[in-house]
């Protein structure tokens, strides 16, 4: 057997193992979501979904049929994560009738997202409804809050960057209008890449803003490397009595790159 044949066989074996694992995972999901009292769809995969600025939700209606010979009442319903919302269905489902459960899944970052709802009934049965989707942020840079209202106390403006390349992202290029001054702190690793869900590494930079003395509004625009530029409105119509500046204390742009965080992924702003 040649070296090429041996390499091809190893690749084929790995593909076969991966397919077996996927089949096993699918069977496990079915077993965990099945019910002896209802029949119907319990798992919905929305596939690839673009994530834009603002609210992004995937909606789906699960339809379940009561296959018993008795009315069934819902005694409890609970979302499995904070990313999932549902409309409370009818409390009683008669034999042969359908139970319709509208469920929505919120997407904020790129990568695999899964949530659902668990329904419990008075015959000790339960149904686990599962929704999943693969988010893809159209704009890799997100700025929060949106808009940046400097008239409010205690705000801490920042920007997040989904970075799919190796190493530290290039320094952000920040431009403003109407005399607004801004300094961006160096990127800090906020969440490591998650290869199992497909979510890229998330880097964060805090923003330090100094508005002019004259009340007004302006625009802040950010770009990093070859990523598309993104903008946000900044408002300083009335400044807090404490006055500018707003945001974290500025740091030297040559700060050590070792100052990183490896925290669990937080909700990234929609950019």
CORJO-V894154 format. One record per residue. SS is DSSP state (a for helix, b for strand, c for the rest). OMEGA is omega as a letter, one per 20 degrees, with the letter a starting at -180 (NA if undefined). D_LAST is the distance of its C-alpha to the last C-alpha in whole Angstrom. Layout:
BEGIN
SS:OMEGA:D_LAST / SS:OMEGA:D_LAST
END
This chain:
BEGIN
c:a:53 / c:r:51 / a:r:48 / a:r:46 / a:r:48 / a:r:47 / a:r:43 / a:r:43 / a:r:44 / a:r:42 / a:r:39 / a:r:41 / a:r:41 / a:r:38 / a:r:36 / a:r:39 / a:r:38 / a:r:34 / a:r:35 / a:r:38 / a:r:35 / a:r:33 / a:r:36 / a:r:37 / a:r:33 / a:r:33 / a:r:37 / a:r:36 / a:r:33 / a:a:35 / a:a:38 / a:a:36 / a:a:35 / c:r:38 / c:r:40 / c:a:44 / c:a:44 / b:r:41 / b:a:40 / b:a:37 / c:r:33 / c:r:32 / b:r:29 / b:r:26 / b:a:24 / b:a:21 / b:a:21 / b:a:18 / b:r:15 / b:r:12 / b:a:9 / c:r:7 / c:a:5 / c:a:8 / c:r:10 / c:a:11 / b:r:15 / b:a:18 / b:r:21 / b:r:25 / b:r:28 / b:r:30 / b:a:34 / b:a:37 / b:r:41 / b:a:43 / c:r:46 / c:r:48 / c:a:51 / c:r:50 / c:r:47 / b:a:44 / b:r:43 / b:r:39 / b:r:40 / b:r:36 / b:a:33 / b:r:30 / b:a:26 / c:r:26 / c:a:23 / c:a:20 / c:a:18 / b:r:21 / b:r:22 / b:r:25 / c:a:28 / c:a:31 / c:r:34 / c:a:37 / c:a:39 / b:r:42 / b:a:42 / c:a:46 / c:r:47 / c:a:46 / c:a:43 / b:r:40 / b:a:37 / b:a:34 / b:r:31 / b:a:27 / b:r:24 / b:a:21 / b:a:18 / b:r:15 / c:a:12 / c:a:9 / c:r:9 / c:r:11 / b:a:15 / b:r:18 / b:a:18 / b:r:21 / b:a:22 / b:a:25 / b:r:28 / b:r:32 / b:r:34 / b:a:38 / b:a:41 / c:r:44 / c:a:46 / c:r:44 / c:r:42 / b:r:38 / b:r:36 / b:r:32 / b:a:30 / b:r:27 / b:r:24 / b:r:21 / b:r:19 / b:a:17 / b:r:13 / b:a:12 / b:r:8 / c:r:8 / c:a:6 / c:a:7 / b:r:6 / b:r:3 / b:r:6 / b:i:8 / c:r:10 / c:i:9 / c:r:12 / b:a:13 / b:a:17 / c:r:19 / c:r:22 / c:a:21 / c:r:23 / c:r:22 / c:a:18 / c:a:16 / c:r:13 / b:r:12 / b:r:9 / b:a:8 / b:r:9 / b:a:10 / b:a:14 / c:a:16 / c:r:19 / c:r:22 / c:a:22 / c:r:20 / c:r:17 / c:r:18 / c:a:18 / c:r:15 / b:a:16 / b:r:15 / b:a:17 / b:r:17 / c:r:20 / c:r:23 / c:r:24 / c:r:21 / b:a:21 / b:r:19 / b:r:19 / b:r:17 / c:r:19 / c:r:19 / c:r:17 / b:a:18 / b:a:18 / b:r:16 / b:r:17 / c:r:19 / c:r:19 / b:a:20 / c:a:22 / c:r:23 / c:a:20 / c:r:18 / b:r:15 / c:r:15 / b:r:15 / b:r:13 / b:a:13 / b:r:13 / b:r:14 / b:a:15 / b:r:15 / b:a:19 / b:r:19 / b:a:22 / c:r:23 / c:a:26 / c:a:29 / c:r:28 / c:r:26 / c:r:24 / b:r:20 / b:a:18 / b:r:15 / b:a:13 / b:a:12 / b:r:11 / b:r:12 / c:a:13 / c:a:16 / c:r:16 / c:r:12 / c:r:11 / c:r:10 / b:a:7 / b:r:9 / b:r:9 / b:r:13 / b:a:15 / b:r:18 / c:a:22 / c:r:24 / c:a:26 / c:r:26 / c:a:27 / c:r:30 / c:r:30 / c:r:28 / c:j:26 / c:r:24 / b:r:21 / b:a:19 / c:r:21 / c:a:24 / c:r:23 / c:r:25 / c:a:26 / c:r:24 / c:a:26 / c:a:26 / c:r:27 / c:r:25 / c:a:27 / c:a:25 / c:r:22 / c:r:21 / c:a:22 / c:r:21 / c:a:20 / c:r:16 / c:a:15 / c:r:12 / c:r:9 / c:r:6 / c:a:4 / c:NA:0
END
